[in-house]
Amino acid sequence: MNAASARKAWAIMALKTSSTELDETVMDMAELGARLAARRKAAKISHLPRNAAVDRTPSKQALLDQIAKTGANW
């Protein structure tokens, strides 16, 4: 495959809305955590409930059981 056909293959496979330019905003995770904490405080939410786990697959439950045996809490 030469360079021209490689570019053509890339152009065909790429989404029309995708861009090779990195113009998207990058968010700092520490800033995100602080913003979420502030929103929770403003909404008076002290504790977020964990997933009720009603739709867990048997393999996921087996994994969590093995994690629990080690003393960890997932």
Phi and psi in degrees as a GROMACS rama.xvg file:
@    title "Ramachandran Plot"
@    xaxis  label "Phi"
@    yaxis  label "Psi"
@TYPE xy
-90.3613  175.667  ASN-2
-61.7068  -38.3298  ALA-3
-66.1575  -44.0008  ALA-4
-71.1462  -30.287  SER-5
-65.072  -42.0913  ALA-6
-64.8858  -39.9089  ARG-7
-64.4936  -43.9566  LYS-8
-61.6761  -42.4587  ALA-9
-62.9716  -42.9788  TRP-10
-65.0576  -35.5845  ALA-11
-71.4432  -40.4202  ILE-12
-79.8856  -25.3421  MET-13
-72.3174  146.509  ALA-14
-67.5157  146.987  LEU-15
-67.5436  -25.2309  LYS-16
-91.2285  -6.51583  THR-17
-77.1108  158.6  SER-18
-136.231  145.664  SER-19
-88.839  -8.65455  THR-20
-82.7671  140.092  GLU-21
-93.9216  71.9241  LEU-22
-102.722  7.12753  ASP-23
-81.9661  154.511  GLU-24
-77.1035  135.034  THR-25
-104.308  126.531  VAL-26
-101.668  134.517  MET-27
-74.7894  127.883  ASP-28
-64.4479  -34.2795  MET-29
-65.3457  -40.9727  ALA-30
-64.887  -41.7718  GLU-31
-61.4333  -45.0698  LEU-32
-59.9602  -41.7136  GLY-33
-65.8537  -40.6095  ALA-34
-65.5539  -41.2537  ARG-35
-65.2249  -41.552  LEU-36
-61.9654  -40.6661  ALA-37
-65.6516  -39.6613  ALA-38
-66.4366  -40.8718  ARG-39
-62.8627  -41.8011  ARG-40
-64.0401  -42.974  LYS-41
-65.1553  -33.5945  ALA-42
-87.4418  0.559272  ALA-43
58.4153  42.5159  LYS-44
-104.507  108.089  ILE-45
-88.571  -28.3445  SER-46
-143.846  129.337  HIS-47
-93.059  128.79  LEU-48
-68.2423  148.755  PRO-49
-80.5223  167.894  ARG-50
-58.7961  136.236  ASN-51
-70.7122  -16.2678  ALA-52
64.1133  33.0104  ALA-53
-79.1102  -19.2628  VAL-54
-112.872  27.0946  ASP-55
-73.0707  139.926  ARG-56
-75.865  157.028  THR-57
-57.8784  -36.7655  PRO-58
-67.5759  -37.8705  SER-59
-66.4696  -42.0968  LYS-60
-64.2526  -39.4815  GLN-61
-62.8602  -40.9534  ALA-62
-61.6833  -46.3895  LEU-63
-65.1225  -35.6791  LEU-64
-63.0309  -41.1076  ASP-65
-66.4356  -38.6178  GLN-66
-63.991  -42.3624  ILE-67
-63.0256  -35.2155  ALA-68
-62.2653  -27.8137  LYS-69
-79.5684  -8.88305  THR-70
97.7265  -3.25652  GLY-71
-83.1963  157.324  ALA-72
-122.953  106.562  ASN-73
